[in-house]
């Protein structure tokens, strides 16, 4: 994958030592009896799970390293008492069904029955993934869905470190149980060496250049592995009768579309809904290979970003709407009709594109009206000595190298790495009872660089999404985007959604919603609340 087009640039994975918590071996489902302690909204106590049963080992020593804690989430409607479980689940591989990887998950289940009176075993459950590929689930976990969220500034920008960890008034736990999953090589999840080692390199007993988790680093292997984690969690927790939902951000949206189809094929599980946050569903809509469609789909997000920075007329919403109309009329025909031998003949066209995008006319002319995303972010505010983020065109930072043609890093994304890494490490230790000295791998460059993409064509999950919608007539899909997200523009999903085949009268089964902000629009508290309300509405509609 072209490096500058990656959805998330990532960090390296390291060896994972044991967690210092009460263990439960990999074998039968874990049915820990409720404990006679009141729910607490206080940090975890390691002794809480000392009485958990330890079933007989049947795989030669796989340790789930399970930690269970109880908490309360204060909400205006009243406190929610819930149980949090941090544990590893095994991925098996080979004829002997050996554990090939240990996948770190954090589950939140509401204590007692559901608020609507439904039995606990039939409460909705959502499995949550981030993207990358190579990202752990911490972004959605501590950014939008979980009972705790990282505090950002009011405008969604980065707070002074260390960012505060706050109770989340918009936690999705209010309307569904949650299972956050870190794919192999991310977070604390690791591949397992055949000789029992956990990671590659000189200390893991494997080749230095090959990670034991690499067998899971491809589109098909990843979707198959994550579908197996869903099946295993449902089995161990006795939740087969629960309505099931998949949530994915960025590449995670692509992943869950693949998973929805694979779950039907491999395990006979039909999900009730998909919630995609800033997804890419078809890579041909966001990068080379899409022809003139790609710049047309980017244009409204460029216009909204320019307006947010005072370089285009109107509000970001107004600028985006005007650009939507222009994108598939004058802009698309202007691009198609260009004669590169006579660039002067297109002067009026280039001037209109410059007004729409807020860019200098000279730059637009040089790029013949098709401005790459990284060039737009680099040049939009050059006159002010600042740069924009491709993840949110409203986030700007001082130019780190004015002489450079391209940015060496994205200022917003790179800034979130210490924010979320520090927050999750503290949260896992203090609230979930996780004990480890190894850095939490928020983003893994090793996974991203080692990912195996299809050898021909652009990756697409459109056929998988279409198949899932066809095979599950009640399936509902929510696709949520930030208006000023430049890396996965909202118009790309609108275009994909408009080409899904649905029976007459069922167009509302797939909804595309647009919020203020960028790729991580949930860093703005009002948008996080709107996203939660839309997710609740989808789940409630799917259950009717």
C-alpha positions in Angstrom: 0.0 0.0 0.0 1.3 3.4 -0.9 2.7 4.8 2.3 1.2 8.3 2.1 -2.2 6.8 1.5 -2.2 4.6 4.6 -5.2 5.1 6.8 -3.1 5.0 9.9 0.8 5.2 10.1 1.8 2.8 12.9 4.3 1.8 15.6 6.3 -1.4 16.2 5.0 -4.4 18.2 6.9 -5.8 21.2 7.0 -8.9 23.3 4.1 -9.4 25.8 4.9 -10.7 29.3 2.2 -12.2 31.5 -0.4 -9.9 33.1 -0.3 -10.0 36.9 -4.0 -10.9 37.4 -5.9 -13.9 38.4 -5.8 -16.4 35.5 -8.4 -18.7 33.9 -7.1 -21.4 31.5 -8.4 -21.8 28.0 -11.0 -24.5 28.0 -14.7 -24.3 28.8 -16.8 -21.1 28.8 -16.0 -18.8 31.7 -19.1 -18.6 33.9 -17.8 -16.8 36.9 -20.4 -16.6 39.7 -21.5 -13.1 40.6 -19.6 -11.7 43.6 -21.2 -10.2 46.7 -19.6 -6.9 46.3 -21.4 -3.7 45.4 -20.6 -2.1 42.0 -18.0 0.5 42.2 -16.9 3.5 40.2 -13.4 3.2 41.6 -10.1 1.8 40.3 -9.9 -2.0 40.0 -8.9 -4.2 42.9 -6.8 -7.2 41.7 -8.3 -9.5 44.3 -11.8 -9.2 42.8 -11.4 -12.3 40.6 -9.4 -14.5 43.0 -12.4 -16.9 43.3 -12.8 -17.4 39.5 -12.8 -21.0 38.5 -9.8 -22.4 36.6 -11.0 -25.1 34.1 -8.7 -27.9 33.1 -6.1 -27.0 30.5 -6.7 -28.7 27.1 -4.2 -26.9 24.9 -0.8 -27.0 26.7 -0.9 -23.9 28.8 -2.8 -21.1 27.1 -3.6 -18.6 29.8 -6.6 -16.3 29.4 -5.2 -14.0 32.1 -8.7 -12.9 32.9 -9.4 -9.9 35.1 -12.9 -9.1 36.1 -14.0 -5.8 37.8 -17.2 -4.1 38.8 -18.1 -0.5 38.3 -20.9 2.1 38.0 -21.3 4.7 35.3 -23.2 7.8 36.6 -25.7 9.1 34.0 -28.5 11.7 34.3 -31.0 8.9 34.0 -29.4 7.0 36.9 -26.3 4.9 37.4 -25.5 1.9 35.2 -23.9 -1.0 37.1 -21.7 -3.1 34.8 -19.0 -5.7 34.8 -15.7 -5.3 32.9 -13.7 -8.3 31.8 -10.2 -7.9 30.3 -8.9 -11.2 28.9 -7.1 -13.0 26.1 -9.0 -15.3 23.7 -7.1 -18.0 21.6 -7.0 -18.1 17.8 -6.3 -21.7 16.8 -4.4 -22.8 13.7 -3.2 -26.0 12.2 -4.3 -29.7 12.3 -3.7 -29.9 16.1 -5.8 -26.9 16.8 -2.9 -25.2 18.5 -3.2 -21.7 19.8 -1.6 -19.5 17.1 -2.4 -16.1 18.7 -3.8 -14.6 21.8 -6.3 -11.8 21.2 -6.8 -9.2 23.9 -10.5 -8.2 24.5 -12.3 -5.9 26.9 -16.0 -6.7 27.5 -18.6 -4.5 29.2 -21.8 -6.2 30.2 -24.7 -4.5 32.1 -25.3 -6.1 35.5 -28.7 -7.7 35.9 -31.4 -7.6 33.2 -31.7 -5.0 30.4 -33.4 -1.7 31.3 -36.3 -2.8 29.0 -36.9 -6.0 31.0 -35.2 -8.3 28.5 -33.2 -11.1 30.0 -29.4 -10.4 30.2 -28.6 -13.1 27.7 -30.7 -11.4 25.0 -29.4 -7.9 25.4 -27.7 -6.6 22.3 -23.9 -7.0 22.1 -21.6 -5.0 19.8 -18.1 -6.1 18.8 -15.9 -3.1 18.2 -12.8 -2.8 15.9 -10.5 0.0 14.8 -8.6 0.2 11.6 -5.2 0.8 10.2 -4.7 -2.0 9.5 -2.6 -2.2 12.6 -4.7 -0.1 15.0 -6.0 -1.3 18.4 -9.5 -0.6 19.4 -8.5 2.1 21.9 -9.6 5.0 19.7 -13.3 3.9 19.8 -12.9 2.4 23.3 -11.7 5.6 25.0 -12.9 8.0 22.3 -16.6 7.4 21.9 -18.2 4.1 23.0 -16.8 3.0 26.4 -17.7 4.1 29.9 -14.7 6.3 30.0 -13.5 8.8 27.4 -10.3 10.9 26.9 -11.0 14.6 27.3 -10.2 16.8 24.3 -10.6 20.5 24.0 -14.1 21.9 23.2 -13.2 22.2 19.5 -11.9 18.6 19.3 -8.2 19.5 19.4 -5.6 17.8 21.6 -5.6 18.6 25.3 -2.5 19.3 27.3 -0.9 15.9 28.3 -1.8 13.9 30.1 -5.3 14.2 28.8 -8.0 13.6 31.5 -10.1 10.4 31.6 -13.7 11.2 32.1 -17.0 9.4 32.7 -18.7 9.1 29.3 -22.3 10.4 29.4 -22.7 9.1 25.8 -21.4 5.5 26.4 -23.1 3.0 24.2 -23.3 0.7 27.2 -26.6 2.4 27.9 -28.1 0.5 24.9 -25.8 -2.4 24.2 -23.1 -4.5 25.8 -19.7 -3.9 24.3 -16.7 -6.1 23.3 -13.6 -4.3 22.2 -11.2 -6.4 20.1 -7.5 -5.8 19.3 -6.5 -7.7 16.2 -3.3 -9.8 16.2 -0.3 -7.5 16.5 -2.1 -4.6 18.0 -2.8 -3.6 21.6 -1.7 -6.5 23.7 -2.6 -9.1 21.1 0.2 -11.3 19.8 0.9 -14.2 17.6 2.3 -17.3 19.3 5.5 -19.1 18.1 5.2 -22.8 17.4 7.7 -23.4 20.1 5.7 -21.5 22.6 7.2 -18.0 22.1 4.9 -15.1 21.8 6.6 -12.8 19.4 9.1 -12.9 16.6 12.7 -11.6 16.7 15.7 -12.7 18.6 13.9 -13.2 21.9 10.9 -15.1 20.5 12.5 -18.1 19.0 11.5 -17.2 15.5 13.1 -15.6 12.5 14.1 -12.0 13.0 12.2 -10.8 9.9 8.9 -12.7 10.5 6.3 -12.1 13.2 4.3 -15.2 14.3 1.2 -13.1 13.9 1.9 -12.4 10.2 -0.4 -15.3 9.2 -3.3 -13.1 10.2 -2.1 -10.0 8.4 -4.2 -10.1 5.2 -7.7 -9.1 4.3 -9.1 -12.6 4.2 -7.1 -14.0 7.2 -8.0 -11.0 9.3 -11.7 -11.2 8.6 -11.7 -14.9 9.3 -9.8 -14.5 12.5 -12.0 -11.7 13.9 -15.1 -13.7 12.9 -13.8 -16.6 15.0 -13.3 -14.3 18.0 -16.9 -13.2 17.7 -18.0 -16.9 17.6 -15.8 -17.8 20.5 -17.0 -14.9 22.7 -20.6 -15.7 22.1 -20.0 -19.4 23.0 -18.0 -18.7 26.2 -20.5 -16.1 27.4 -23.7 -17.9 26.4 -24.9 -15.0 24.3 -26.1 -16.8 21.1 -29.6 -15.4 21.6 -28.4 -11.8 21.8 -28.9 -9.4 18.8 -25.4 -8.9 17.4 -23.8 -5.8 16.0 -20.4 -5.0 14.5 -18.8 -1.6 14.8 -15.7 -0.5 12.9 -13.7 2.7 12.3 -11.7 3.5 9.2 -10.2 0.2 7.9 -12.4 -1.3 10.7 -15.4 -0.4 8.6 -14.0 -2.4 5.7 -13.2 -5.2 8.1 -16.7 -5.5 9.5 -18.3 -5.5 6.1 -16.1 -8.5 5.2 -16.9 -10.1 8.6 -20.6 -9.8 8.2 -20.5 -12.0 5.1 -17.9 -14.3 6.5 -19.8 -14.9 9.7 -22.7 -16.1 7.7 -20.5 -18.4 5.5 -18.2 -19.8 8.2 -20.3 -19.9 11.4 -23.9 -19.4 10.5 -24.1 -16.1 12.4 -26.2 -13.3 11.0 -25.6 -9.9 12.5 -28.4 -7.4 13.0 -26.5 -4.2 12.2 -23.3 -2.6 11.1 -22.0 0.7 12.3 -19.1 2.1 10.3 -17.3 5.2 11.5 -15.3 7.1 8.9 -14.9 3.9 6.9 -13.4 3.0 3.5 -15.7 0.5 1.9 -14.1 0.5 -1.6 -10.5 1.7 -1.9 -11.1 2.7 -5.5 -13.1 5.6 -4.2 -10.3 7.2 -2.1 -7.1 6.5 -4.0 -5.6 5.9 -7.4 -7.5 3.6 -9.7 -10.8 5.4 -9.3 -10.2 7.7 -12.2 -11.9 11.1 -12.1 -14.3 9.8 -9.5 -11.7 10.2 -6.7 -11.1 13.9 -7.0 -14.8 14.6 -7.4 -15.6 12.6 -4.2 -12.9 14.6 -2.3 -14.0 18.0 -3.4 -16.8 18.7 -0.8 -14.5 17.8 2.1 -11.9 20.2 0.7 -14.5 22.9 0.4 -15.7 22.4 4.0 -12.2 22.5 5.3 -11.4 25.7 3.4 -14.6 27.4 4.7 -13.7 26.3 8.3 -10.4 28.1 7.9 -12.0 31.2 6.4 -10.7 30.5 2.9 -14.1 29.7 1.2 -17.4 31.4 1.5 -20.2 30.2 3.8 -20.2 27.7 6.7 -18.4 24.4 6.3 -21.8 22.7 5.7 -22.8 25.3 3.1 -19.5 25.1 1.3 -19.7 21.3 1.3 -23.2 21.3 -0.1 -22.3 23.7 -2.9 -19.2 21.6 -3.7 -21.4 18.4 -3.8 -23.5 20.0 -6.6 -20.4 21.2 -8.5 -18.4 17.9 -8.1 -20.6 15.9 -10.5 -21.4 18.7 -12.8 -18.9 21.5 -13.8 -16.0 20.0 -11.9 -16.2 16.4 -13.4 -16.9 17.7 -16.9 -14.1 20.2 -16.6 -11.6 17.5 -15.6 -12.8 15.3 -18.4 -12.6 18.0 -21.0 -9.1 19.3 -20.2 -6.6 19.6 -23.0 -3.2 19.5 -21.4 -1.7 21.0 -24.5 -3.8 24.1 -24.0 -3.9 24.8 -20.2 -4.8 28.4 -20.8 -8.1 27.4 -22.2 -9.1 26.0 -18.8 -8.3 29.2 -16.9 -11.9 29.8 -15.8 -12.2 26.2 -14.7 -9.1 26.4 -12.6 -10.2 29.7 -11.0 -13.5 28.1 -10.0 -11.7 25.1 -8.4 -9.4 27.5 -6.5 -12.5 29.4 -5.1 -14.1 26.1 -4.1 -11.0 24.7 -2.4 -9.4 27.8 -1.0 -6.1 27.0 -2.8 -4.0 29.4 -4.9 -5.0 29.3 -8.5 -1.4 28.7 -9.5 -1.3 25.5 -7.5 -4.7 24.3 -8.9 -3.4 25.0 -12.4 -0.2 23.1 -11.8 -2.1 20.0 -10.6 -4.6 20.4 -13.5 -7.5 20.6 -11.0 -6.8 17.3 -9.3 -5.2 18.1 -5.9 -3.9 15.1 -3.9 -5.0 15.0 -0.3 -1.6 15.5 1.2 -0.9 18.5 -1.1 -4.2 20.1 -0.1 -3.3 19.7 3.7 0.2 21.0 3.0 -0.7 24.0 1.0 -4.1 25.3 2.2 -2.5 27.4 5.0 1.0 27.8 3.8 0.6 31.5 3.7 -0.1 31.5 7.5 2.8 29.2 8.3 0.5 26.4 9.3 -0.5 23.0 8.0 -3.8 21.1 8.2 -4.4 17.5 9.1 -5.7 15.0 6.5 -7.7 13.5 9.3 -9.5 16.7 10.0 -9.1 19.8 7.8 -10.1 22.0 10.7 -7.1 20.9 12.8 -4.1 23.0 12.1 -0.5 23.1 13.5 2.6 25.1 13.0 4.5 24.1 9.9 7.3 21.8 11.1 9.3 22.3 7.9 8.3 25.1 5.5 10.8 24.0 2.9 9.4 20.5 2.6 7.1 19.7 -0.3 5.3 17.1 1.8 4.6 16.8 5.5 6.8 14.4 7.4 3.9 13.4 9.6 0.3 14.2 10.2 0.0 16.6 13.2 -3.3 15.4 14.5 -2.8 11.7 14.2 0.7 11.7 15.6 -0.6 13.9 18.5 -3.3 11.3 19.3 -0.7 8.5 19.8 0.7 9.6 23.2 -2.8 10.8 24.2 -4.5 7.5 23.7 -1.5 5.3 24.6 -1.1 7.0 28.0 -4.8 7.1 28.7 -5.3 3.4 27.9 -2.2 2.2 29.8 -3.4 4.1 32.9 -7.0 2.9 32.4 -6.1 -0.7 31.9 -3.9 -0.7 35.0 -6.1 1.3 37.4 -9.6 0.4 36.3 -9.4 -3.0 34.5 -6.8 -4.7 36.7 -4.3 -5.3 33.9 -0.7 -5.6 35.0 2.1 -5.5 32.4 5.3 -3.5 31.9 5.1 -3.7 28.1 4.0 -0.6 26.1 0.4 -0.8 24.8 0.7 -1.0 21.0 -1.9 1.6 20.0 -0.7 1.5 16.3 1.6 -1.1 14.9 3.8 -0.1 12.0 4.9 -3.7 11.8 1.4 -4.9 11.1 0.7 -2.1 8.6 4.0 -2.6 6.7 3.5 -6.4 6.7 -0.1 -6.4 5.6 -0.8 -8.5 2.5 -3.2 -6.8 0.1 -4.9 -8.4 -2.9 -2.4 -8.6 -5.8 -4.8 -7.3 -8.4 -7.3 -4.5 -8.3 -8.3 -2.2 -5.5 -9.6 -3.9 -2.2 -13.3 -3.6 -1.9 -15.9 -4.8 0.6 -18.9 -3.7 -1.5 -19.8 -7.3 -2.6 -19.6 -8.5 1.0 -21.8 -5.7 2.2 -24.3 -6.4 -0.6 -24.3 -10.1 0.2 -24.9 -9.5 3.9 -27.8 -7.1 3.1 -29.3 -9.7 0.7 -28.9 -12.7 3.0 -30.1 -10.8 6.1 -33.2 -8.8 5.1 -33.4 -7.1 8.5 -29.8 -6.0 8.5 -29.3 -2.2 9.0 -26.2 -0.2 8.3 -25.1 3.2 9.6 -22.1 4.9 7.9 -20.9 7.9 9.9 -18.5 10.5 8.6 -16.9 13.8 9.6 -17.5 16.6 7.1 -13.8 17.7 7.1 -12.3 14.2 7.0 -9.9 14.3 4.0 -8.6 10.7 4.2 -12.0 8.9 4.0 -14.3 11.6 2.6 -18.0 11.2 3.3 -18.9 11.5 -0.4 -17.1 8.2 -1.1 -19.5 6.3 1.2 -22.5 8.2 -0.2 -21.5 7.0 -3.7 -21.1 3.4 -2.5 -24.4 3.4 -0.6 -26.3 4.8 -3.6 -25.1 1.7 -5.6 -26.2 -1.0 -3.2 -29.2 -3.0 -4.5 -32.1 -2.8 -2.0 -35.7 -3.8 -2.5 -38.2 -1.0 -3.1 -39.1 0.8 0.2 -36.0 -0.4 2.0 -33.5 2.4 1.2 -33.5 3.4 4.8 -31.7 0.2 5.8 -28.4 2.0 4.8 -27.9 5.5 6.1 -25.0 7.8 5.7 -24.7 10.6 8.3 -22.4 13.5 8.4 -21.1 15.3 11.5 -19.0 18.3 12.2 -15.3 17.4 12.5 -13.0 14.9 10.8 -12.0 11.2 10.9 -12.4 11.1 14.7 -15.4 13.5 14.9 -16.2 12.0 18.3 -13.4 14.1 19.9 -16.0 16.9 19.9 -18.4 16.2 22.7 -21.6 17.3 20.8 -20.8 15.1 17.8 -20.0 12.1 20.1 -23.5 12.6 21.6 -25.1 12.7 18.1 -23.2 9.6 17.0 -24.4 7.7 20.1 -28.0 8.8 19.4 -27.8 7.6 15.8 -26.2 4.3 16.9 -29.0 3.8 19.5 -31.6 4.6 16.8 -30.1 2.0 14.5 -30.0 -0.7 17.1 -33.6 0.0 18.2 -34.8 0.0 14.6 -32.9 -3.3 14.0 -34.7 -4.9 16.9 -38.2 -3.9 16.0 
